[in-house]
Amino acid sequence: MPNYHYASTRKGNRKFWTRQVQAYHLSGLSQKEFCQKNGLIYTSFGYWKRRLERSAKAEGIEFVEIDVATVAENSAAITLSV
């Protein structure tokens, strides 16, 4: 069942989708699997993912995929700041 509890403001919507896209990048799932698991509308997720990634790229920010298994094996600590 889709998650229709999006924020009622543009700023709130952006924060909601930013958290979803960040969670997706950490999940290791395909977009379709992530949306199904989290009750998100696939096309809405894709729209916001593209929009946020374009915006981040324009600001010089990039999403980077991290292999969590490799990090765990090396016992390295990673701090992510948003």
PyMOL Python script that loads the backbone (N, CA, C, O; Angstrom):
from pymol import cmd

cmd.read_pdbstr("""\
ATOM      1  N   MET A   1       0.842  -1.180   0.000  1.00  0.00           N
ATOM      2  CA  MET A   1       0.000   0.000   0.000  1.00  0.00           C
ATOM      3  C   MET A   1       0.888   1.246   0.000  1.00  0.00           C
ATOM      4  O   MET A   1       1.778   1.354   0.844  1.00  0.00           O
ATOM      5  N   PRO A   2       0.676   2.177  -0.910  1.00  0.00           N
ATOM      6  CA  PRO A   2       1.509   3.365  -0.997  1.00  0.00           C
ATOM      7  C   PRO A   2       1.443   4.230   0.252  1.00  0.00           C
ATOM      8  O   PRO A   2       0.418   4.294   0.930  1.00  0.00           O
ATOM      9  N   ASN A   3       2.548   4.890   0.541  1.00  0.00           N
ATOM     10  CA  ASN A   3       2.666   5.782   1.688  1.00  0.00           C
ATOM     11  C   ASN A   3       2.251   7.178   1.259  1.00  0.00           C
ATOM     12  O   ASN A   3       3.037   7.891   0.636  1.00  0.00           O
ATOM     13  N   TYR A   4       1.036   7.576   1.580  1.00  0.00           N
ATOM     14  CA  TYR A   4       0.524   8.880   1.181  1.00  0.00           C
ATOM     15  C   TYR A   4       0.698   9.924   2.274  1.00  0.00           C
ATOM     16  O   TYR A   4       0.067  10.979   2.224  1.00  0.00           O
ATOM     17  N   HIS A   5       1.532   9.649   3.248  1.00  0.00           N
ATOM     18  CA  HIS A   5       1.720  10.567   4.368  1.00  0.00           C
ATOM     19  C   HIS A   5       2.880  11.518   4.095  1.00  0.00           C
ATOM     20  O   HIS A   5       3.735  11.717   4.958  1.00  0.00           O
ATOM     21  N   TYR A   6       2.912  12.094   2.926  1.00  0.00           N
ATOM     22  CA  TYR A   6       3.946  13.052   2.582  1.00  0.00           C
ATOM     23  C   TYR A   6       3.645  14.353   3.316  1.00  0.00           C
ATOM     24  O   TYR A   6       2.509  14.597   3.722  1.00  0.00           O
ATOM     25  N   ALA A   7       4.660  15.177   3.480  1.00  0.00           N
ATOM     26  CA  ALA A   7       4.488  16.452   4.176  1.00  0.00           C
ATOM     27  C   ALA A   7       3.586  17.375   3.371  1.00  0.00           C
ATOM     28  O   ALA A   7       3.492  17.265   2.148  1.00  0.00           O
ATOM     29  N   SER A   8       2.935  18.273   4.065  1.00  0.00           N
ATOM     30  CA  SER A   8       1.992  19.176   3.403  1.00  0.00           C
ATOM     31  C   SER A   8       2.656  20.439   2.870  1.00  0.00           C
ATOM     32  O   SER A   8       1.999  21.247   2.214  1.00  0.00           O
ATOM     33  N   THR A   9       3.942  20.622   3.139  1.00  0.00           N
ATOM     34  CA  THR A   9       4.647  21.804   2.638  1.00  0.00           C
ATOM     35  C   THR A   9       5.737  21.375   1.670  1.00  0.00           C
ATOM     36  O   THR A   9       6.194  20.233   1.698  1.00  0.00           O
ATOM     37  N   ARG A  10       6.143  22.293   0.822  1.00  0.00           N
ATOM     38  CA  ARG A  10       7.223  21.973  -0.124  1.00  0.00           C
ATOM     39  C   ARG A  10       8.518  21.629   0.599  1.00  0.00           C
ATOM     40  O   ARG A  10       9.214  20.680   0.237  1.00  0.00           O
ATOM     41  N   LYS A  11       8.835  22.422   1.636  1.00  0.00           N
ATOM     42  CA  LYS A  11      10.051  22.173   2.397  1.00  0.00           C
ATOM     43  C   LYS A  11       9.973  20.810   3.088  1.00  0.00           C
ATOM     44  O   LYS A  11      10.945  20.055   3.101  1.00  0.00           O
ATOM     45  N   GLY A  12       8.814  20.506   3.657  1.00  0.00           N
ATOM     46  CA  GLY A  12       8.620  19.215   4.309  1.00  0.00           C
ATOM     47  C   GLY A  12       8.696  18.068   3.321  1.00  0.00           C
ATOM     48  O   GLY A  12       9.245  17.010   3.626  1.00  0.00           O
ATOM     49  N   ASN A  13       8.138  18.283   2.124  1.00  0.00           N
ATOM     50  CA  ASN A  13       8.189  17.267   1.067  1.00  0.00           C
ATOM     51  C   ASN A  13       9.641  16.989   0.677  1.00  0.00           C
ATOM     52  O   ASN A  13      10.045  15.835   0.534  1.00  0.00           O
ATOM     53  N   ARG A  14      10.410  18.048   0.509  1.00  0.00           N
ATOM     54  CA  ARG A  14      11.815  17.892   0.124  1.00  0.00           C
ATOM     55  C   ARG A  14      12.578  17.110   1.193  1.00  0.00           C
ATOM     56  O   ARG A  14      13.390  16.244   0.867  1.00  0.00           O
ATOM     57  N   LYS A  15      12.324  17.410   2.460  1.00  0.00           N
ATOM     58  CA  LYS A  15      12.993  16.688   3.549  1.00  0.00           C
ATOM     59  C   LYS A  15      12.587  15.217   3.547  1.00  0.00           C
ATOM     60  O   LYS A  15      13.427  14.331   3.708  1.00  0.00           O
ATOM     61  N   PHE A  16      11.293  14.968   3.362  1.00  0.00           N
ATOM     62  CA  PHE A  16      10.802  13.586   3.319  1.00  0.00           C
ATOM     63  C   PHE A  16      11.507  12.798   2.223  1.00  0.00           C
ATOM     64  O   PHE A  16      12.023  11.707   2.465  1.00  0.00           O
ATOM     65  N   TRP A  17      11.526  13.357   1.019  1.00  0.00           N
ATOM     66  CA  TRP A  17      12.105  12.641  -0.114  1.00  0.00           C
ATOM     67  C   TRP A  17      13.620  12.553  -0.012  1.00  0.00           C
ATOM     68  O   TRP A  17      14.210  11.578  -0.479  1.00  0.00           O
ATOM     69  N   THR A  18      14.258  13.542   0.583  1.00  0.00           N
ATOM     70  CA  THR A  18      15.705  13.464   0.798  1.00  0.00           C
ATOM     71  C   THR A  18      16.026  12.277   1.695  1.00  0.00           C
ATOM     72  O   THR A  18      16.960  11.525   1.420  1.00  0.00           O
ATOM     73  N   ARG A  19      15.257  12.105   2.768  1.00  0.00           N
ATOM     74  CA  ARG A  19      15.463  10.951   3.659  1.00  0.00           C
ATOM     75  C   ARG A  19      15.213   9.632   2.927  1.00  0.00           C
ATOM     76  O   ARG A  19      15.934   8.657   3.140  1.00  0.00           O
ATOM     77  N   GLN A  20      14.196   9.603   2.068  1.00  0.00           N
ATOM     78  CA  GLN A  20      13.882   8.374   1.337  1.00  0.00           C
ATOM     79  C   GLN A  20      15.009   8.018   0.367  1.00  0.00           C
ATOM     80  O   GLN A  20      15.411   6.859   0.274  1.00  0.00           O
ATOM     81  N   VAL A  21      15.512   9.017  -0.352  1.00  0.00           N
ATOM     82  CA  VAL A  21      16.587   8.766  -1.323  1.00  0.00           C
ATOM     83  C   VAL A  21      17.852   8.327  -0.598  1.00  0.00           C
ATOM     84  O   VAL A  21      18.548   7.425  -1.065  1.00  0.00           O
ATOM     85  N   GLN A  22      18.160   8.945   0.526  1.00  0.00           N
ATOM     86  CA  GLN A  22      19.331   8.532   1.305  1.00  0.00           C
ATOM     87  C   GLN A  22      19.171   7.086   1.784  1.00  0.00           C
ATOM     88  O   GLN A  22      20.108   6.293   1.700  1.00  0.00           O
ATOM     89  N   ALA A  23      17.997   6.755   2.277  1.00  0.00           N
ATOM     90  CA  ALA A  23      17.735   5.390   2.746  1.00  0.00           C
ATOM     91  C   ALA A  23      17.842   4.397   1.591  1.00  0.00           C
ATOM     92  O   ALA A  23      18.356   3.292   1.764  1.00  0.00           O
ATOM     93  N   TYR A  24      17.357   4.791   0.419  1.00  0.00           N
ATOM     94  CA  TYR A  24      17.449   3.927  -0.761  1.00  0.00           C
ATOM     95  C   TYR A  24      18.914   3.629  -1.092  1.00  0.00           C
ATOM     96  O   TYR A  24      19.278   2.480  -1.342  1.00  0.00           O
ATOM     97  N   HIS A  25      19.740   4.658  -1.093  1.00  0.00           N
ATOM     98  CA  HIS A  25      21.153   4.470  -1.425  1.00  0.00           C
ATOM     99  C   HIS A  25      21.843   3.536  -0.434  1.00  0.00           C
ATOM    100  O   HIS A  25      22.773   2.821  -0.809  1.00  0.00           O
ATOM    101  N   LEU A  26      21.413   3.531   0.798  1.00  0.00           N
ATOM    102  CA  LEU A  26      22.011   2.663   1.811  1.00  0.00           C
ATOM    103  C   LEU A  26      21.404   1.262   1.831  1.00  0.00           C
ATOM    104  O   LEU A  26      21.977   0.343   2.416  1.00  0.00           O
ATOM    105  N   SER A  27      20.243   1.100   1.192  1.00  0.00           N
ATOM    106  CA  SER A  27      19.489  -0.157   1.295  1.00  0.00           C
ATOM    107  C   SER A  27      20.065  -1.316   0.489  1.00  0.00           C
ATOM    108  O   SER A  27      19.930  -2.473   0.887  1.00  0.00           O
ATOM    109  N   GLY A  28      20.703  -1.018  -0.635  1.00  0.00           N
ATOM    110  CA  GLY A  28      21.172  -2.092  -1.502  1.00  0.00           C
ATOM    111  C   GLY A  28      20.063  -2.705  -2.340  1.00  0.00           C
ATOM    112  O   GLY A  28      20.297  -3.682  -3.052  1.00  0.00           O
ATOM    113  N   LEU A  29      18.864  -2.149  -2.267  1.00  0.00           N
ATOM    114  CA  LEU A  29      17.721  -2.652  -3.029  1.00  0.00           C
ATOM    115  C   LEU A  29      17.609  -1.913  -4.358  1.00  0.00           C
ATOM    116  O   LEU A  29      18.175  -0.833  -4.527  1.00  0.00           O
ATOM    117  N   SER A  30      16.876  -2.502  -5.296  1.00  0.00           N
ATOM    118  CA  SER A  30      16.541  -1.786  -6.519  1.00  0.00           C
ATOM    119  C   SER A  30      15.509  -0.724  -6.158  1.00  0.00           C
ATOM    120  O   SER A  30      14.896  -0.792  -5.092  1.00  0.00           O
ATOM    121  N   GLN A  31      15.314   0.253  -7.033  1.00  0.00           N
ATOM    122  CA  GLN A  31      14.322   1.291  -6.757  1.00  0.00           C
ATOM    123  C   GLN A  31      12.942   0.675  -6.556  1.00  0.00           C
ATOM    124  O   GLN A  31      12.211   1.052  -5.641  1.00  0.00           O
ATOM    125  N   LYS A  32      12.597  -0.266  -7.411  1.00  0.00           N
ATOM    126  CA  LYS A  32      11.283  -0.893  -7.338  1.00  0.00           C
ATOM    127  C   LYS A  32      11.114  -1.629  -6.010  1.00  0.00           C
ATOM    128  O   LYS A  32      10.077  -1.502  -5.359  1.00  0.00           O
ATOM    129  N   GLU A  33      12.129  -2.398  -5.604  1.00  0.00           N
ATOM    130  CA  GLU A  33      12.059  -3.134  -4.342  1.00  0.00           C
ATOM    131  C   GLU A  33      11.953  -2.177  -3.155  1.00  0.00           C
ATOM    132  O   GLU A  33      11.173  -2.404  -2.230  1.00  0.00           O
ATOM    133  N   PHE A  34      12.753  -1.098  -3.196  1.00  0.00           N
ATOM    134  CA  PHE A  34      12.734  -0.125  -2.108  1.00  0.00           C
ATOM    135  C   PHE A  34      11.355   0.507  -1.967  1.00  0.00           C
ATOM    136  O   PHE A  34      10.838   0.649  -0.859  1.00  0.00           O
ATOM    137  N   CYS A  35      10.764   0.886  -3.100  1.00  0.00           N
ATOM    138  CA  CYS A  35       9.439   1.509  -3.071  1.00  0.00           C
ATOM    139  C   CYS A  35       8.384   0.545  -2.550  1.00  0.00           C
ATOM    140  O   CYS A  35       7.532   0.927  -1.748  1.00  0.00           O
ATOM    141  N   GLN A  36       8.438  -0.695  -2.999  1.00  0.00           N
ATOM    142  CA  GLN A  36       7.468  -1.690  -2.527  1.00  0.00           C
ATOM    143  C   GLN A  36       7.610  -1.916  -1.027  1.00  0.00           C
ATOM    144  O   GLN A  36       6.610  -1.979  -0.311  1.00  0.00           O
ATOM    145  N   LYS A  37       8.837  -2.038  -0.550  1.00  0.00           N
ATOM    146  CA  LYS A  37       9.096  -2.303   0.860  1.00  0.00           C
ATOM    147  C   LYS A  37       8.663  -1.141   1.748  1.00  0.00           C
ATOM    148  O   LYS A  37       8.239  -1.349   2.885  1.00  0.00           O
ATOM    149  N   ASN A  38       8.768   0.086   1.230  1.00  0.00           N
ATOM    150  CA  ASN A  38       8.492   1.271   2.028  1.00  0.00           C
ATOM    151  C   ASN A  38       7.172   1.957   1.694  1.00  0.00           C
ATOM    152  O   ASN A  38       6.892   3.048   2.190  1.00  0.00           O
ATOM    153  N   GLY A  39       6.363   1.317   0.850  1.00  0.00           N
ATOM    154  CA  GLY A  39       5.044   1.859   0.534  1.00  0.00           C
ATOM    155  C   GLY A  39       5.086   3.173  -0.229  1.00  0.00           C
ATOM    156  O   GLY A  39       4.229   4.036  -0.036  1.00  0.00           O
ATOM    157  N   LEU A  40       6.087   3.327  -1.100  1.00  0.00           N
ATOM    158  CA  LEU A  40       6.223   4.556  -1.884  1.00  0.00           C
ATOM    159  C   LEU A  40       5.750   4.331  -3.308  1.00  0.00           C
ATOM    160  O   LEU A  40       5.838   3.221  -3.832  1.00  0.00           O
ATOM    161  N   ILE A  41       5.254   5.372  -3.923  1.00  0.00           N
ATOM    162  CA  ILE A  41       4.851   5.297  -5.326  1.00  0.00           C
ATOM    163  C   ILE A  41       6.128   5.380  -6.163  1.00  0.00           C
ATOM    164  O   ILE A  41       6.887   6.344  -6.063  1.00  0.00           O
ATOM    165  N   TYR A  42       6.351   4.369  -6.979  1.00  0.00           N
ATOM    166  CA  TYR A  42       7.588   4.233  -7.753  1.00  0.00           C
ATOM    167  C   TYR A  42       7.877   5.460  -8.613  1.00  0.00           C
ATOM    168  O   TYR A  42       9.008   5.944  -8.633  1.00  0.00           O
ATOM    169  N   THR A  43       6.876   5.966  -9.320  1.00  0.00           N
ATOM    170  CA  THR A  43       7.108   7.113 -10.203  1.00  0.00           C
ATOM    171  C   THR A  43       7.414   8.378  -9.402  1.00  0.00           C
ATOM    172  O   THR A  43       8.228   9.195  -9.832  1.00  0.00           O
ATOM    173  N   SER A  44       6.782   8.549  -8.261  1.00  0.00           N
ATOM    174  CA  SER A  44       7.068   9.707  -7.407  1.00  0.00           C
ATOM    175  C   SER A  44       8.485   9.623  -6.861  1.00  0.00           C
ATOM    176  O   SER A  44       9.209  10.617  -6.826  1.00  0.00           O
ATOM    177  N   PHE A  45       8.870   8.428  -6.436  1.00  0.00           N
ATOM    178  CA  PHE A  45      10.219   8.237  -5.935  1.00  0.00           C
ATOM    179  C   PHE A  45      11.243   8.567  -7.019  1.00  0.00           C
ATOM    180  O   PHE A  45      12.214   9.278  -6.761  1.00  0.00           O
ATOM    181  N   GLY A  46      11.030   8.053  -8.229  1.00  0.00           N
ATOM    182  CA  GLY A  46      11.953   8.319  -9.332  1.00  0.00           C
ATOM    183  C   GLY A  46      12.066   9.791  -9.644  1.00  0.00           C
ATOM    184  O   GLY A  46      13.163  10.292  -9.892  1.00  0.00           O
ATOM    185  N   TYR A  47      10.936  10.500  -9.633  1.00  0.00           N
ATOM    186  CA  TYR A  47      10.931  11.945  -9.889  1.00  0.00           C
ATOM    187  C   TYR A  47      11.781  12.670  -8.843  1.00  0.00           C
ATOM    188  O   TYR A  47      12.639  13.481  -9.191  1.00  0.00           O
ATOM    189  N   TRP A  48      11.544  12.378  -7.569  1.00  0.00           N
ATOM    190  CA  TRP A  48      12.274  13.066  -6.510  1.00  0.00           C
ATOM    191  C   TRP A  48      13.738  12.669  -6.485  1.00  0.00           C
ATOM    192  O   TRP A  48      14.596  13.506  -6.203  1.00  0.00           O
ATOM    193  N   LYS A  49      14.039  11.423  -6.770  1.00  0.00           N
ATOM    194  CA  LYS A  49      15.439  10.980  -6.803  1.00  0.00           C
ATOM    195  C   LYS A  49      16.200  11.766  -7.858  1.00  0.00           C
ATOM    196  O   LYS A  49      17.282  12.287  -7.588  1.00  0.00           O
ATOM    197  N   ARG A  50      15.638  11.855  -9.061  1.00  0.00           N
ATOM    198  CA  ARG A  50      16.295  12.621 -10.137  1.00  0.00           C
ATOM    199  C   ARG A  50      16.412  14.092  -9.751  1.00  0.00           C
ATOM    200  O   ARG A  50      17.464  14.703  -9.936  1.00  0.00           O
ATOM    201  N   ARG A  51      15.341  14.655  -9.221  1.00  0.00           N
ATOM    202  CA  ARG A  51      15.328  16.074  -8.860  1.00  0.00           C
ATOM    203  C   ARG A  51      16.391  16.381  -7.797  1.00  0.00           C
ATOM    204  O   ARG A  51      17.144  17.346  -7.928  1.00  0.00           O
ATOM    205  N   LEU A  52      16.447  15.564  -6.756  1.00  0.00           N
ATOM    206  CA  LEU A  52      17.398  15.797  -5.676  1.00  0.00           C
ATOM    207  C   LEU A  52      18.838  15.569  -6.120  1.00  0.00           C
ATOM    208  O   LEU A  52      19.738  16.305  -5.715  1.00  0.00           O
ATOM    209  N   GLU A  53      19.059  14.558  -6.946  1.00  0.00           N
ATOM    210  CA  GLU A  53      20.411  14.281  -7.414  1.00  0.00           C
ATOM    211  C   GLU A  53      20.899  15.374  -8.360  1.00  0.00           C
ATOM    212  O   GLU A  53      22.074  15.738  -8.325  1.00  0.00           O
ATOM    213  N   ARG A  54      20.005  15.906  -9.213  1.00  0.00           N
ATOM    214  CA  ARG A  54      20.378  17.033 -10.079  1.00  0.00           C
ATOM    215  C   ARG A  54      20.713  18.265  -9.247  1.00  0.00           C
ATOM    216  O   ARG A  54      21.685  18.969  -9.521  1.00  0.00           O
ATOM    217  N   SER A  55      19.907  18.511  -8.243  1.00  0.00           N
ATOM    218  CA  SER A  55      20.124  19.657  -7.365  1.00  0.00           C
ATOM    219  C   SER A  55      21.449  19.516  -6.610  1.00  0.00           C
ATOM    220  O   SER A  55      22.210  20.476  -6.498  1.00  0.00           O
ATOM    221  N   ALA A  56      21.714  18.329  -6.102  1.00  0.00           N
ATOM    222  CA  ALA A  56      22.953  18.075  -5.365  1.00  0.00           C
ATOM    223  C   ALA A  56      24.163  18.228  -6.279  1.00  0.00           C
ATOM    224  O   ALA A  56      25.186  18.785  -5.880  1.00  0.00           O
ATOM    225  N   LYS A  57      24.039  17.731  -7.503  1.00  0.00           N
ATOM    226  CA  LYS A  57      25.143  17.826  -8.457  1.00  0.00           C
ATOM    227  C   LYS A  57      25.434  19.284  -8.797  1.00  0.00           C
ATOM    228  O   LYS A  57      26.595  19.672  -8.928  1.00  0.00           O
ATOM    229  N   ALA A  58      24.396  20.083  -8.939  1.00  0.00           N
ATOM    230  CA  ALA A  58      24.570  21.506  -9.228  1.00  0.00           C
ATOM    231  C   ALA A  58      25.281  22.215  -8.078  1.00  0.00           C
ATOM    232  O   ALA A  58      25.980  23.206  -8.288  1.00  0.00           O
ATOM    233  N   GLU A  59      25.100  21.704  -6.869  1.00  0.00           N
ATOM    234  CA  GLU A  59      25.752  22.280  -5.691  1.00  0.00           C
ATOM    235  C   GLU A  59      27.115  21.645  -5.440  1.00  0.00           C
ATOM    236  O   GLU A  59      27.787  21.983  -4.466  1.00  0.00           O
ATOM    237  N   GLY A  60      27.526  20.729  -6.310  1.00  0.00           N
ATOM    238  CA  GLY A  60      28.820  20.070  -6.145  1.00  0.00           C
ATOM    239  C   GLY A  60      28.782  18.898  -5.178  1.00  0.00           C
ATOM    240  O   GLY A  60      29.824  18.463  -4.686  1.00  0.00           O
ATOM    241  N   ILE A  61      27.593  18.385  -4.903  1.00  0.00           N
ATOM    242  CA  ILE A  61      27.418  17.256  -3.982  1.00  0.00           C
ATOM    243  C   ILE A  61      27.050  16.035  -4.811  1.00  0.00           C
ATOM    244  O   ILE A  61      26.250  16.135  -5.741  1.00  0.00           O
ATOM    245  N   GLU A  62      27.622  14.891  -4.482  1.00  0.00           N
ATOM    246  CA  GLU A  62      27.282  13.665  -5.196  1.00  0.00           C
ATOM    247  C   GLU A  62      26.940  12.563  -4.198  1.00  0.00           C
ATOM    248  O   GLU A  62      27.522  12.488  -3.116  1.00  0.00           O
ATOM    249  N   PHE A  63      25.984  11.706  -4.575  1.00  0.00           N
ATOM    250  CA  PHE A  63      25.713  10.514  -3.793  1.00  0.00           C
ATOM    251  C   PHE A  63      26.760   9.483  -4.185  1.00  0.00           C
ATOM    252  O   PHE A  63      27.048   9.296  -5.367  1.00  0.00           O
ATOM    253  N   VAL A  64      27.321   8.824  -3.196  1.00  0.00           N
ATOM    254  CA  VAL A  64      28.349   7.832  -3.448  1.00  0.00           C
ATOM    255  C   VAL A  64      27.906   6.519  -2.828  1.00  0.00           C
ATOM    256  O   VAL A  64      27.480   6.477  -1.674  1.00  0.00           O
ATOM    257  N   GLU A  65      28.010   5.442  -3.607  1.00  0.00           N
ATOM    258  CA  GLU A  65      27.630   4.135  -3.097  1.00  0.00           C
ATOM    259  C   GLU A  65      28.753   3.589  -2.227  1.00  0.00           C
ATOM    260  O   GLU A  65      29.921   3.627  -2.613  1.00  0.00           O
ATOM    261  N   ILE A  66      28.398   3.084  -1.060  1.00  0.00           N
ATOM    262  CA  ILE A  66      29.366   2.523  -0.125  1.00  0.00           C
ATOM    263  C   ILE A  66      29.041   1.054   0.076  1.00  0.00           C
ATOM    264  O   ILE A  66      27.899   0.696   0.367  1.00  0.00           O
ATOM    265  N   ASP A  67      30.048   0.207  -0.080  1.00  0.00           N
ATOM    266  CA  ASP A  67      29.872  -1.222   0.152  1.00  0.00           C
ATOM    267  C   ASP A  67      29.971  -1.477   1.655  1.00  0.00           C
ATOM    268  O   ASP A  67      31.069  -1.544   2.207  1.00  0.00           O
ATOM    269  N   VAL A  68      28.826  -1.617   2.311  1.00  0.00           N
ATOM    270  CA  VAL A  68      28.773  -1.744   3.764  1.00  0.00           C
ATOM    271  C   VAL A  68      29.488  -3.005   4.229  1.00  0.00           C
ATOM    272  O   VAL A  68      30.117  -2.992   5.287  1.00  0.00           O
ATOM    273  N   ALA A  69      29.412  -4.078   3.480  1.00  0.00           N
ATOM    274  CA  ALA A  69      30.069  -5.329   3.868  1.00  0.00           C
ATOM    275  C   ALA A  69      31.574  -5.139   3.955  1.00  0.00           C
ATOM    276  O   ALA A  69      32.208  -5.639   4.884  1.00  0.00           O
ATOM    277  N   THR A  70      32.148  -4.431   3.009  1.00  0.00           N
ATOM    278  CA  THR A  70      33.595  -4.176   3.009  1.00  0.00           C
ATOM    279  C   THR A  70      33.975  -3.312   4.198  1.00  0.00           C
ATOM    280  O   THR A  70      34.991  -3.553   4.850  1.00  0.00           O
ATOM    281  N   VAL A  71      33.165  -2.315   4.478  1.00  0.00           N
ATOM    282  CA  VAL A  71      33.445  -1.440   5.617  1.00  0.00           C
ATOM    283  C   VAL A  71      33.406  -2.242   6.907  1.00  0.00           C
ATOM    284  O   VAL A  71      34.269  -2.071   7.769  1.00  0.00           O
ATOM    285  N   ALA A  72      32.412  -3.118   7.051  1.00  0.00           N
ATOM    286  CA  ALA A  72      32.280  -3.929   8.262  1.00  0.00           C
ATOM    287  C   ALA A  72      33.478  -4.858   8.433  1.00  0.00           C
ATOM    288  O   ALA A  72      33.958  -5.052   9.549  1.00  0.00           O
ATOM    289  N   GLU A  73      33.961  -5.431   7.337  1.00  0.00           N
ATOM    290  CA  GLU A  73      35.106  -6.338   7.395  1.00  0.00           C
ATOM    291  C   GLU A  73      36.358  -5.614   7.854  1.00  0.00           C
ATOM    292  O   GLU A  73      37.178  -6.187   8.572  1.00  0.00           O
ATOM    293  N   ASN A  74      36.514  -4.368   7.450  1.00  0.00           N
ATOM    294  CA  ASN A  74      37.715  -3.598   7.769  1.00  0.00           C
ATOM    295  C   ASN A  74      37.594  -2.873   9.101  1.00  0.00           C
ATOM    296  O   ASN A  74      38.546  -2.218   9.524  1.00  0.00           O
ATOM    297  N   SER A  75      36.463  -2.969   9.767  1.00  0.00           N
ATOM    298  CA  SER A  75      36.208  -2.312  11.044  1.00  0.00           C
ATOM    299  C   SER A  75      36.479  -0.808  10.988  1.00  0.00           C
ATOM    300  O   SER A  75      36.888  -0.203  11.979  1.00  0.00           O
ATOM    301  N   ALA A  76      36.251  -0.230   9.847  1.00  0.00           N
ATOM    302  CA  ALA A  76      36.466   1.210   9.701  1.00  0.00           C
ATOM    303  C   ALA A  76      35.211   1.960  10.144  1.00  0.00           C
ATOM    304  O   ALA A  76      34.090   1.473   9.999  1.00  0.00           O
ATOM    305  N   ALA A  77      35.425   3.131  10.675  1.00  0.00           N
ATOM    306  CA  ALA A  77      34.291   3.967  11.077  1.00  0.00           C
ATOM    307  C   ALA A  77      34.066   5.025  10.003  1.00  0.00           C
ATOM    308  O   ALA A  77      35.014   5.614   9.485  1.00  0.00           O
ATOM    309  N   ILE A  78      32.807   5.252   9.681  1.00  0.00           N
ATOM    310  CA  ILE A  78      32.468   6.251   8.694  1.00  0.00           C
ATOM    311  C   ILE A  78      31.450   7.198   9.313  1.00  0.00           C
ATOM    312  O   ILE A  78      30.469   6.770   9.922  1.00  0.00           O
ATOM    313  N   THR A  79      31.698   8.474   9.149  1.00  0.00           N
ATOM    314  CA  THR A  79      30.745   9.477   9.608  1.00  0.00           C
ATOM    315  C   THR A  79      30.222  10.210   8.403  1.00  0.00           C
ATOM    316  O   THR A  79      30.994  10.772   7.627  1.00  0.00           O
ATOM    317  N   LEU A  80      28.898  10.208   8.238  1.00  0.00           N
ATOM    318  CA  LEU A  80      28.264  10.906   7.122  1.00  0.00           C
ATOM    319  C   LEU A  80      27.604  12.165   7.648  1.00  0.00           C
ATOM    320  O   LEU A  80      26.865  12.124   8.632  1.00  0.00           O
ATOM    321  N   SER A  81      27.866  13.269   7.002  1.00  0.00           N
ATOM    322  CA  SER A  81      27.245  14.532   7.381  1.00  0.00           C
ATOM    323  C   SER A  81      26.386  15.015   6.237  1.00  0.00           C
ATOM    324  O   SER A  81      26.791  14.970   5.076  1.00  0.00           O
ATOM    325  N   VAL A  82      25.200  15.476   6.573  1.00  0.00           N
ATOM    326  CA  VAL A  82      24.295  15.986   5.554  1.00  0.00           C
ATOM    327  C   VAL A  82      24.124  17.464   5.775  1.00  0.00           C
ATOM    328  O   VAL A  82      23.396  18.120   5.030  1.00  0.00           O
TER     329      VAL A  82
END
""", "prot")
cmd.dss("prot")
cmd.show_as("cartoon", "prot")
cmd.util.cbc("prot")
cmd.orient("prot")
